[in-house]
Amino acid sequence: MPLTLAEVGEENIIRKIGGKQEVKAHLENLGFVVGGAVTIVSAIGGNVIVNVKDSRIAVSKEMAQKIMV
């Protein structure tokens, strides 16, 4: 399921990252790697704030839909 459907406070494992190669590279640079853990801190209108690798990152709805957990 895409990251946008995950529950707030629940830790998920990243299964797949979709999109174009530059989008994948950008997300990878932010710490979103397959097999890595990601936890949603808050969600507003599909946009999410997540904890990934001890960092808090805001992700737009469009980007969050490309991250499968």
mmCIF file of the N, C-alpha and C atoms, coordinates in Angstrom:
data_MODEL
# 
_entry.id   MODEL 
# 
loop_
_atom_site.group_PDB 
_atom_site.id 
_atom_site.type_symbol 
_atom_site.label_atom_id 
_atom_site.label_alt_id 
_atom_site.label_comp_id 
_atom_site.label_asym_id 
_atom_site.label_entity_id 
_atom_site.label_seq_id 
_atom_site.pdbx_PDB_ins_code 
_atom_site.Cartn_x 
_atom_site.Cartn_y 
_atom_site.Cartn_z 
_atom_site.occupancy 
_atom_site.B_iso_or_equiv 
_atom_site.pdbx_formal_charge 
_atom_site.auth_seq_id 
_atom_site.auth_comp_id 
_atom_site.auth_asym_id 
_atom_site.auth_atom_id 
_atom_site.pdbx_PDB_model_num 
ATOM 1   N N  . MET A 1 1  ? 0.850  -1.193 0.000   1.00 0.00 ? 1  MET A N  1 
ATOM 2   C CA . MET A 1 1  ? 0.000  0.000  0.000   1.00 0.00 ? 1  MET A CA 1 
ATOM 3   C C  . MET A 1 1  ? 0.886  1.242  0.000   1.00 0.00 ? 1  MET A C  1 
ATOM 4   N N  . PRO A 1 2  ? 0.386  2.342  -0.544  1.00 0.00 ? 2  PRO A N  1 
ATOM 5   C CA . PRO A 1 2  ? 1.199  3.565  -0.536  1.00 0.00 ? 2  PRO A CA 1 
ATOM 6   C C  . PRO A 1 2  ? 1.295  4.147  0.874   1.00 0.00 ? 2  PRO A C  1 
ATOM 7   N N  . LEU A 1 3  ? 2.341  4.925  1.106   1.00 0.00 ? 3  LEU A N  1 
ATOM 8   C CA . LEU A 1 3  ? 2.590  5.534  2.411   1.00 0.00 ? 3  LEU A CA 1 
ATOM 9   C C  . LEU A 1 3  ? 1.416  6.404  2.864   1.00 0.00 ? 3  LEU A C  1 
ATOM 10  N N  . THR A 1 4  ? 0.665  6.973  1.918   1.00 0.00 ? 4  THR A N  1 
ATOM 11  C CA . THR A 1 4  ? -0.465 7.841  2.272   1.00 0.00 ? 4  THR A CA 1 
ATOM 12  C C  . THR A 1 4  ? -1.556 7.092  3.031   1.00 0.00 ? 4  THR A C  1 
ATOM 13  N N  . LEU A 1 5  ? -1.622 5.760  2.894   1.00 0.00 ? 5  LEU A N  1 
ATOM 14  C CA . LEU A 1 5  ? -2.664 4.971  3.568   1.00 0.00 ? 5  LEU A CA 1 
ATOM 15  C C  . LEU A 1 5  ? -2.210 4.382  4.904   1.00 0.00 ? 5  LEU A C  1 
ATOM 16  N N  . ALA A 1 6  ? -0.944 4.564  5.260   1.00 0.00 ? 6  ALA A N  1 
ATOM 17  C CA . ALA A 1 6  ? -0.424 4.016  6.516   1.00 0.00 ? 6  ALA A CA 1 
ATOM 18  C C  . ALA A 1 6  ? -0.983 4.803  7.704   1.00 0.00 ? 6  ALA A C  1 
ATOM 19  N N  . GLU A 1 7  ? -1.054 4.143  8.851   1.00 0.00 ? 7  GLU A N  1 
ATOM 20  C CA . GLU A 1 7  ? -1.579 4.759  10.064  1.00 0.00 ? 7  GLU A CA 1 
ATOM 21  C C  . GLU A 1 7  ? -0.523 5.654  10.726  1.00 0.00 ? 7  GLU A C  1 
ATOM 22  N N  . VAL A 1 8  ? -0.977 6.741  11.342  1.00 0.00 ? 8  VAL A N  1 
ATOM 23  C CA . VAL A 1 8  ? -0.076 7.632  12.080  1.00 0.00 ? 8  VAL A CA 1 
ATOM 24  C C  . VAL A 1 8  ? 0.476  6.888  13.293  1.00 0.00 ? 8  VAL A C  1 
ATOM 25  N N  . GLY A 1 9  ? 1.781  6.986  13.502  1.00 0.00 ? 9  GLY A N  1 
ATOM 26  C CA . GLY A 1 9  ? 2.420  6.347  14.647  1.00 0.00 ? 9  GLY A CA 1 
ATOM 27  C C  . GLY A 1 9  ? 2.833  4.911  14.427  1.00 0.00 ? 9  GLY A C  1 
ATOM 28  N N  . GLU A 1 10 ? 2.450  4.324  13.314  1.00 0.00 ? 10 GLU A N  1 
ATOM 29  C CA . GLU A 1 10 ? 2.754  2.927  13.021  1.00 0.00 ? 10 GLU A CA 1 
ATOM 30  C C  . GLU A 1 10 ? 4.046  2.846  12.206  1.00 0.00 ? 10 GLU A C  1 
ATOM 31  N N  . GLU A 1 11 ? 4.986  1.997  12.633  1.00 0.00 ? 11 GLU A N  1 
ATOM 32  C CA . GLU A 1 11 ? 6.228  1.843  11.883  1.00 0.00 ? 11 GLU A CA 1 
ATOM 33  C C  . GLU A 1 11 ? 6.007  0.877  10.724  1.00 0.00 ? 11 GLU A C  1 
ATOM 34  N N  . ASN A 1 12 ? 6.445  1.272  9.543   1.00 0.00 ? 12 ASN A N  1 
ATOM 35  C CA . ASN A 1 12 ? 6.305  0.455  8.348   1.00 0.00 ? 12 ASN A CA 1 
ATOM 36  C C  . ASN A 1 12 ? 7.671  0.251  7.701   1.00 0.00 ? 12 ASN A C  1 
ATOM 37  N N  . ILE A 1 13 ? 7.777  -0.823 6.937   1.00 0.00 ? 13 ILE A N  1 
ATOM 38  C CA . ILE A 1 13 ? 9.003  -1.107 6.190   1.00 0.00 ? 13 ILE A CA 1 
ATOM 39  C C  . ILE A 1 13 ? 8.751  -0.746 4.725   1.00 0.00 ? 13 ILE A C  1 
ATOM 40  N N  . ILE A 1 14 ? 9.686  -0.016 4.125   1.00 0.00 ? 14 ILE A N  1 
ATOM 41  C CA . ILE A 1 14 ? 9.544  0.385  2.719   1.00 0.00 ? 14 ILE A CA 1 
ATOM 42  C C  . ILE A 1 14 ? 9.774  -0.838 1.841   1.00 0.00 ? 14 ILE A C  1 
ATOM 43  N N  . ARG A 1 15 ? 8.791  -1.150 0.995   1.00 0.00 ? 15 ARG A N  1 
ATOM 44  C CA . ARG A 1 15 ? 8.850  -2.322 0.114   1.00 0.00 ? 15 ARG A CA 1 
ATOM 45  C C  . ARG A 1 15 ? 9.325  -1.967 -1.289  1.00 0.00 ? 15 ARG A C  1 
ATOM 46  N N  . LYS A 1 16 ? 8.897  -0.780 -1.779  1.00 0.00 ? 16 LYS A N  1 
ATOM 47  C CA . LYS A 1 16 ? 9.201  -0.404 -3.155  1.00 0.00 ? 16 LYS A CA 1 
ATOM 48  C C  . LYS A 1 16 ? 9.074  1.106  -3.291  1.00 0.00 ? 16 LYS A C  1 
ATOM 49  N N  . ILE A 1 17 ? 9.897  1.680  -4.155  1.00 0.00 ? 17 ILE A N  1 
ATOM 50  C CA . ILE A 1 17 ? 9.791  3.104  -4.454  1.00 0.00 ? 17 ILE A CA 1 
ATOM 51  C C  . ILE A 1 17 ? 9.564  3.238  -5.954  1.00 0.00 ? 17 ILE A C  1 
ATOM 52  N N  . GLY A 1 18 ? 8.462  3.869  -6.326  1.00 0.00 ? 18 GLY A N  1 
ATOM 53  C CA . GLY A 1 18 ? 8.112  4.015  -7.730  1.00 0.00 ? 18 GLY A CA 1 
ATOM 54  C C  . GLY A 1 18 ? 8.512  5.377  -8.273  1.00 0.00 ? 18 GLY A C  1 
ATOM 55  N N  . GLY A 1 19 ? 8.153  5.625  -9.519  1.00 0.00 ? 19 GLY A N  1 
ATOM 56  C CA . GLY A 1 19 ? 8.428  6.916  -10.138 1.00 0.00 ? 19 GLY A CA 1 
ATOM 57  C C  . GLY A 1 19 ? 9.641  6.879  -11.045 1.00 0.00 ? 19 GLY A C  1 
ATOM 58  N N  . LYS A 1 20 ? 9.968  8.047  -11.588 1.00 0.00 ? 20 LYS A N  1 
ATOM 59  C CA . LYS A 1 20 ? 11.117 8.172  -12.482 1.00 0.00 ? 20 LYS A CA 1 
ATOM 60  C C  . LYS A 1 20 ? 12.412 8.016  -11.701 1.00 0.00 ? 20 LYS A C  1 
ATOM 61  N N  . GLN A 1 21 ? 13.496 7.782  -12.415 1.00 0.00 ? 21 GLN A N  1 
ATOM 62  C CA . GLN A 1 21 ? 14.789 7.540  -11.776 1.00 0.00 ? 21 GLN A CA 1 
ATOM 63  C C  . GLN A 1 21 ? 15.235 8.708  -10.907 1.00 0.00 ? 21 GLN A C  1 
ATOM 64  N N  . GLU A 1 22 ? 15.000 9.952  -11.374 1.00 0.00 ? 22 GLU A N  1 
ATOM 65  C CA . GLU A 1 22 ? 15.428 11.098 -10.563 1.00 0.00 ? 22 GLU A CA 1 
ATOM 66  C C  . GLU A 1 22 ? 14.609 11.220 -9.281  1.00 0.00 ? 22 GLU A C  1 
ATOM 67  N N  . VAL A 1 23 ? 13.335 10.822 -9.322  1.00 0.00 ? 23 VAL A N  1 
ATOM 68  C CA . VAL A 1 23 ? 12.494 10.830 -8.118  1.00 0.00 ? 23 VAL A CA 1 
ATOM 69  C C  . VAL A 1 23 ? 13.009 9.779  -7.136  1.00 0.00 ? 23 VAL A C  1 
ATOM 70  N N  . LYS A 1 24 ? 13.314 8.589  -7.648  1.00 0.00 ? 24 LYS A N  1 
ATOM 71  C CA . LYS A 1 24 ? 13.847 7.521  -6.797  1.00 0.00 ? 24 LYS A CA 1 
ATOM 72  C C  . LYS A 1 24 ? 15.156 7.963  -6.146  1.00 0.00 ? 24 LYS A C  1 
ATOM 73  N N  . ALA A 1 25 ? 16.035 8.587  -6.929  1.00 0.00 ? 25 ALA A N  1 
ATOM 74  C CA . ALA A 1 25 ? 17.325 9.035  -6.411  1.00 0.00 ? 25 ALA A CA 1 
ATOM 75  C C  . ALA A 1 25 ? 17.137 10.105 -5.336  1.00 0.00 ? 25 ALA A C  1 
ATOM 76  N N  . HIS A 1 26 ? 16.195 11.023 -5.562  1.00 0.00 ? 26 HIS A N  1 
ATOM 77  C CA . HIS A 1 26 ? 15.930 12.081 -4.579  1.00 0.00 ? 26 HIS A CA 1 
ATOM 78  C C  . HIS A 1 26 ? 15.436 11.484 -3.259  1.00 0.00 ? 26 HIS A C  1 
ATOM 79  N N  . LEU A 1 27 ? 14.473 10.560 -3.347  1.00 0.00 ? 27 LEU A N  1 
ATOM 80  C CA . LEU A 1 27 ? 13.946 9.928  -2.132  1.00 0.00 ? 27 LEU A CA 1 
ATOM 81  C C  . LEU A 1 27 ? 15.029 9.112  -1.421  1.00 0.00 ? 27 LEU A C  1 
ATOM 82  N N  . GLU A 1 28 ? 15.882 8.442  -2.198  1.00 0.00 ? 28 GLU A N  1 
ATOM 83  C CA . GLU A 1 28 ? 16.968 7.663  -1.615  1.00 0.00 ? 28 GLU A CA 1 
ATOM 84  C C  . GLU A 1 28 ? 17.937 8.571  -0.859  1.00 0.00 ? 28 GLU A C  1 
ATOM 85  N N  . ASN A 1 29 ? 18.207 9.756  -1.414  1.00 0.00 ? 29 ASN A N  1 
ATOM 86  C CA . ASN A 1 29 ? 19.089 10.717 -0.750  1.00 0.00 ? 29 ASN A CA 1 
ATOM 87  C C  . ASN A 1 29 ? 18.493 11.214 0.561   1.00 0.00 ? 29 ASN A C  1 
ATOM 88  N N  . LEU A 1 30 ? 17.159 11.237 0.647   1.00 0.00 ? 30 LEU A N  1 
ATOM 89  C CA . LEU A 1 30 ? 16.488 11.663 1.874   1.00 0.00 ? 30 LEU A CA 1 
ATOM 90  C C  . LEU A 1 30 ? 16.454 10.548 2.922   1.00 0.00 ? 30 LEU A C  1 
ATOM 91  N N  . GLY A 1 31 ? 16.783 9.314  2.521   1.00 0.00 ? 31 GLY A N  1 
ATOM 92  C CA . GLY A 1 31 ? 16.792 8.199  3.466   1.00 0.00 ? 31 GLY A CA 1 
ATOM 93  C C  . GLY A 1 31 ? 15.729 7.156  3.220   1.00 0.00 ? 31 GLY A C  1 
ATOM 94  N N  . PHE A 1 32 ? 14.916 7.345  2.175   1.00 0.00 ? 32 PHE A N  1 
ATOM 95  C CA . PHE A 1 32 ? 13.879 6.361  1.843   1.00 0.00 ? 32 PHE A CA 1 
ATOM 96  C C  . PHE A 1 32 ? 14.490 5.263  0.991   1.00 0.00 ? 32 PHE A C  1 
ATOM 97  N N  . VAL A 1 33 ? 14.904 4.173  1.631   1.00 0.00 ? 33 VAL A N  1 
ATOM 98  C CA . VAL A 1 33 ? 15.501 3.050  0.919   1.00 0.00 ? 33 VAL A CA 1 
ATOM 99  C C  . VAL A 1 33 ? 14.680 1.792  1.180   1.00 0.00 ? 33 VAL A C  1 
ATOM 100 N N  . VAL A 1 34 ? 14.643 0.899  0.193   1.00 0.00 ? 34 VAL A N  1 
ATOM 101 C CA . VAL A 1 34 ? 13.897 -0.350 0.332   1.00 0.00 ? 34 VAL A CA 1 
ATOM 102 C C  . VAL A 1 34 ? 14.454 -1.137 1.507   1.00 0.00 ? 34 VAL A C  1 
ATOM 103 N N  . GLY A 1 35 ? 13.554 -1.580 2.381   1.00 0.00 ? 35 GLY A N  1 
ATOM 104 C CA . GLY A 1 35 ? 13.949 -2.310 3.577   1.00 0.00 ? 35 GLY A CA 1 
ATOM 105 C C  . GLY A 1 35 ? 14.107 -1.414 4.792   1.00 0.00 ? 35 GLY A C  1 
ATOM 106 N N  . GLY A 1 36 ? 14.082 -0.093 4.582   1.00 0.00 ? 36 GLY A N  1 
ATOM 107 C CA . GLY A 1 36 ? 14.214 0.849  5.684   1.00 0.00 ? 36 GLY A CA 1 
ATOM 108 C C  . GLY A 1 36 ? 12.892 1.071  6.396   1.00 0.00 ? 36 GLY A C  1 
ATOM 109 N N  . ALA A 1 37 ? 12.966 1.501  7.645   1.00 0.00 ? 37 ALA A N  1 
ATOM 110 C CA . ALA A 1 37 ? 11.771 1.757  8.443   1.00 0.00 ? 37 ALA A CA 1 
ATOM 111 C C  . ALA A 1 37 ? 11.338 3.209  8.286   1.00 0.00 ? 37 ALA A C  1 
ATOM 112 N N  . VAL A 1 38 ? 10.017 3.421  8.247   1.00 0.00 ? 38 VAL A N  1 
ATOM 113 C CA . VAL A 1 38 ? 9.455  4.769  8.158   1.00 0.00 ? 38 VAL A CA 1 
ATOM 114 C C  . VAL A 1 38 ? 8.219  4.822  9.055   1.00 0.00 ? 38 VAL A C  1 
ATOM 115 N N  . THR A 1 39 ? 8.092  5.903  9.821   1.00 0.00 ? 39 THR A N  1 
ATOM 116 C CA . THR A 1 39 ? 6.954  6.090  10.722  1.00 0.00 ? 39 THR A CA 1 
ATOM 117 C C  . THR A 1 39 ? 6.294  7.424  10.420  1.00 0.00 ? 39 THR A C  1 
ATOM 118 N N  . ILE A 1 40 ? 4.984  7.429  10.237  1.00 0.00 ? 40 ILE A N  1 
ATOM 119 C CA . ILE A 1 40 ? 4.258  8.672  9.989   1.00 0.00 ? 40 ILE A CA 1 
ATOM 120 C C  . ILE A 1 40 ? 4.038  9.387  11.318  1.00 0.00 ? 40 ILE A C  1 
ATOM 121 N N  . VAL A 1 41 ? 4.453  10.664 11.376  1.00 0.00 ? 41 VAL A N  1 
ATOM 122 C CA . VAL A 1 41 ? 4.270  11.481 12.570  1.00 0.00 ? 41 VAL A CA 1 
ATOM 123 C C  . VAL A 1 41 ? 2.920  12.177 12.497  1.00 0.00 ? 41 VAL A C  1 
ATOM 124 N N  . SER A 1 42 ? 2.598  12.767 11.342  1.00 0.00 ? 42 SER A N  1 
ATOM 125 C CA . SER A 1 42 ? 1.293  13.385 11.144  1.00 0.00 ? 42 SER A CA 1 
ATOM 126 C C  . SER A 1 42 ? 0.950  13.405 9.665   1.00 0.00 ? 42 SER A C  1 
ATOM 127 N N  . ALA A 1 43 ? -0.353 13.506 9.385   1.00 0.00 ? 43 ALA A N  1 
ATOM 128 C CA . ALA A 1 43 ? -0.835 13.540 8.007   1.00 0.00 ? 43 ALA A CA 1 
ATOM 129 C C  . ALA A 1 43 ? -1.914 14.612 7.900   1.00 0.00 ? 43 ALA A C  1 
ATOM 130 N N  . ILE A 1 44 ? -1.757 15.495 6.921   1.00 0.00 ? 44 ILE A N  1 
ATOM 131 C CA . ILE A 1 44 ? -2.738 16.558 6.692   1.00 0.00 ? 44 ILE A CA 1 
ATOM 132 C C  . ILE A 1 44 ? -3.033 16.613 5.207   1.00 0.00 ? 44 ILE A C  1 
ATOM 133 N N  . GLY A 1 45 ? -4.245 16.265 4.822   1.00 0.00 ? 45 GLY A N  1 
ATOM 134 C CA . GLY A 1 45 ? -4.649 16.331 3.424   1.00 0.00 ? 45 GLY A CA 1 
ATOM 135 C C  . GLY A 1 45 ? -3.820 15.464 2.500   1.00 0.00 ? 45 GLY A C  1 
ATOM 136 N N  . GLY A 1 46 ? -3.313 14.341 2.992   1.00 0.00 ? 46 GLY A N  1 
ATOM 137 C CA . GLY A 1 46 ? -2.497 13.457 2.172   1.00 0.00 ? 46 GLY A CA 1 
ATOM 138 C C  . GLY A 1 46 ? -1.015 13.737 2.276   1.00 0.00 ? 46 GLY A C  1 
ATOM 139 N N  . ASN A 1 47 ? -0.648 14.972 2.636   1.00 0.00 ? 47 ASN A N  1 
ATOM 140 C CA . ASN A 1 47 ? 0.759  15.295 2.868   1.00 0.00 ? 47 ASN A CA 1 
ATOM 141 C C  . ASN A 1 47 ? 1.144  14.719 4.225   1.00 0.00 ? 47 ASN A C  1 
ATOM 142 N N  . VAL A 1 48 ? 2.359  14.181 4.334   1.00 0.00 ? 48 VAL A N  1 
ATOM 143 C CA . VAL A 1 48 ? 2.747  13.511 5.566   1.00 0.00 ? 48 VAL A CA 1 
ATOM 144 C C  . VAL A 1 48 ? 4.083  14.032 6.090   1.00 0.00 ? 48 VAL A C  1 
ATOM 145 N N  . ILE A 1 49 ? 4.248  13.947 7.402   1.00 0.00 ? 49 ILE A N  1 
ATOM 146 C CA . ILE A 1 49 ? 5.534  14.181 8.043   1.00 0.00 ? 49 ILE A CA 1 
ATOM 147 C C  . ILE A 1 49 ? 5.943  12.831 8.603   1.00 0.00 ? 49 ILE A C  1 
ATOM 148 N N  . VAL A 1 50 ? 7.151  12.395 8.234   1.00 0.00 ? 50 VAL A N  1 
ATOM 149 C CA . VAL A 1 50 ? 7.590  11.058 8.622   1.00 0.00 ? 50 VAL A CA 1 
ATOM 150 C C  . VAL A 1 50 ? 8.922  11.109 9.358   1.00 0.00 ? 50 VAL A C  1 
ATOM 151 N N  . ASN A 1 51 ? 9.150  10.086 10.178  1.00 0.00 ? 51 ASN A N  1 
ATOM 152 C CA . ASN A 1 51 ? 10.461 9.843  10.774  1.00 0.00 ? 51 ASN A CA 1 
ATOM 153 C C  . ASN A 1 51 ? 11.122 8.769  9.933   1.00 0.00 ? 51 ASN A C  1 
ATOM 154 N N  . VAL A 1 52 ? 12.286 9.075  9.390   1.00 0.00 ? 52 VAL A N  1 
ATOM 155 C CA . VAL A 1 52 ? 13.054 8.089  8.633   1.00 0.00 ? 52 VAL A CA 1 
ATOM 156 C C  . VAL A 1 52 ? 14.529 8.310  8.957   1.00 0.00 ? 52 VAL A C  1 
ATOM 157 N N  . LYS A 1 53 ? 15.206 7.251  9.391   1.00 0.00 ? 53 LYS A N  1 
ATOM 158 C CA . LYS A 1 53 ? 16.624 7.330  9.776   1.00 0.00 ? 53 LYS A CA 1 
ATOM 159 C C  . LYS A 1 53 ? 16.899 8.483  10.740  1.00 0.00 ? 53 LYS A C  1 
ATOM 160 N N  . ASP A 1 54 ? 16.146 8.574  11.811  1.00 0.00 ? 54 ASP A N  1 
ATOM 161 C CA . ASP A 1 54 ? 16.320 9.586  12.862  1.00 0.00 ? 54 ASP A CA 1 
ATOM 162 C C  . ASP A 1 54 ? 16.156 11.019 12.369  1.00 0.00 ? 54 ASP A C  1 
ATOM 163 N N  . SER A 1 55 ? 15.441 11.225 11.265  1.00 0.00 ? 55 SER A N  1 
ATOM 164 C CA . SER A 1 55 ? 15.165 12.569 10.748  1.00 0.00 ? 55 SER A CA 1 
ATOM 165 C C  . SER A 1 55 ? 13.675 12.710 10.495  1.00 0.00 ? 55 SER A C  1 
ATOM 166 N N  . ARG A 1 56 ? 13.185 13.940 10.663  1.00 0.00 ? 56 ARG A N  1 
ATOM 167 C CA . ARG A 1 56 ? 11.789 14.226 10.321  1.00 0.00 ? 56 ARG A CA 1 
ATOM 168 C C  . ARG A 1 56 ? 11.765 14.895 8.967   1.00 0.00 ? 56 ARG A C  1 
ATOM 169 N N  . ILE A 1 57 ? 10.951 14.357 8.071   1.00 0.00 ? 57 ILE A N  1 
ATOM 170 C CA . ILE A 1 57 ? 10.893 14.867 6.707   1.00 0.00 ? 57 ILE A CA 1 
ATOM 171 C C  . ILE A 1 57 ? 9.430  15.033 6.303   1.00 0.00 ? 57 ILE A C  1 
ATOM 172 N N  . ALA A 1 58 ? 9.114  16.184 5.685   1.00 0.00 ? 58 ALA A N  1 
ATOM 173 C CA . ALA A 1 58 ? 7.775  16.402 5.137   1.00 0.00 ? 58 ALA A CA 1 
ATOM 174 C C  . ALA A 1 58 ? 7.771  15.899 3.700   1.00 0.00 ? 58 ALA A C  1 
ATOM 175 N N  . VAL A 1 59 ? 6.735  15.132 3.356   1.00 0.00 ? 59 VAL A N  1 
ATOM 176 C CA . VAL A 1 59 ? 6.622  14.548 2.021   1.00 0.00 ? 59 VAL A CA 1 
ATOM 177 C C  . VAL A 1 59 ? 5.251  14.899 1.456   1.00 0.00 ? 59 VAL A C  1 
ATOM 178 N N  . SER A 1 60 ? 5.225  15.369 0.216   1.00 0.00 ? 60 SER A N  1 
ATOM 179 C CA . SER A 1 60 ? 3.943  15.714 -0.420  1.00 0.00 ? 60 SER A CA 1 
ATOM 180 C C  . SER A 1 60 ? 3.141  14.449 -0.700  1.00 0.00 ? 60 SER A C  1 
ATOM 181 N N  . LYS A 1 61 ? 1.858  14.631 -0.918  1.00 0.00 ? 61 LYS A N  1 
ATOM 182 C CA . LYS A 1 61 ? 0.960  13.513 -1.212  1.00 0.00 ? 61 LYS A CA 1 
ATOM 183 C C  . LYS A 1 61 ? 1.441  12.753 -2.445  1.00 0.00 ? 61 LYS A C  1 
ATOM 184 N N  . GLU A 1 62 ? 1.870  13.497 -3.488  1.00 0.00 ? 62 GLU A N  1 
ATOM 185 C CA . GLU A 1 62 ? 2.310  12.859 -4.732  1.00 0.00 ? 62 GLU A CA 1 
ATOM 186 C C  . GLU A 1 62 ? 3.536  11.972 -4.495  1.00 0.00 ? 62 GLU A C  1 
ATOM 187 N N  . MET A 1 63 ? 4.493  12.467 -3.706  1.00 0.00 ? 63 MET A N  1 
ATOM 188 C CA . MET A 1 63 ? 5.695  11.683 -3.404  1.00 0.00 ? 63 MET A CA 1 
ATOM 189 C C  . MET A 1 63 ? 5.353  10.498 -2.516  1.00 0.00 ? 63 MET A C  1 
ATOM 190 N N  . ALA A 1 64 ? 4.487  10.720 -1.529  1.00 0.00 ? 64 ALA A N  1 
ATOM 191 C CA . ALA A 1 64 ? 4.120  9.656  -0.587  1.00 0.00 ? 64 ALA A CA 1 
ATOM 192 C C  . ALA A 1 64 ? 3.421  8.508  -1.295  1.00 0.00 ? 64 ALA A C  1 
ATOM 193 N N  . GLN A 1 65 ? 2.699  8.805  -2.373  1.00 0.00 ? 65 GLN A N  1 
ATOM 194 C CA . GLN A 1 65 ? 2.020  7.737  -3.116  1.00 0.00 ? 65 GLN A CA 1 
ATOM 195 C C  . GLN A 1 65 ? 2.995  6.864  -3.885  1.00 0.00 ? 65 GLN A C  1 
ATOM 196 N N  . LYS A 1 66 ? 4.206  7.330  -4.111  1.00 0.00 ? 66 LYS A N  1 
ATOM 197 C CA . LYS A 1 66 ? 5.222  6.547  -4.818  1.00 0.00 ? 66 LYS A CA 1 
ATOM 198 C C  . LYS A 1 66 ? 5.996  5.623  -3.887  1.00 0.00 ? 66 LYS A C  1 
ATOM 199 N N  . ILE A 1 67 ? 5.828  5.825  -2.556  1.00 0.00 ? 67 ILE A N  1 
ATOM 200 C CA . ILE A 1 67 ? 6.539  5.011  -1.565  1.00 0.00 ? 67 ILE A CA 1 
ATOM 201 C C  . ILE A 1 67 ? 5.591  3.917  -1.077  1.00 0.00 ? 67 ILE A C  1 
ATOM 202 N N  . MET A 1 68 ? 5.920  2.678  -1.410  1.00 0.00 ? 68 MET A N  1 
ATOM 203 C CA . MET A 1 68 ? 5.074  1.532  -1.022  1.00 0.00 ? 68 MET A CA 1 
ATOM 204 C C  . MET A 1 68 ? 5.606  0.893  0.250   1.00 0.00 ? 68 MET A C  1 
ATOM 205 N N  . VAL A 1 69 ? 4.695  0.650  1.195   1.00 0.00 ? 69 VAL A N  1 
ATOM 206 C CA . VAL A 1 69 ? 5.084  0.016  2.462   1.00 0.00 ? 69 VAL A CA 1 
ATOM 207 C C  . VAL A 1 69 ? 4.336  -1.292 2.641   1.00 0.00 ? 69 VAL A C  1 
# 
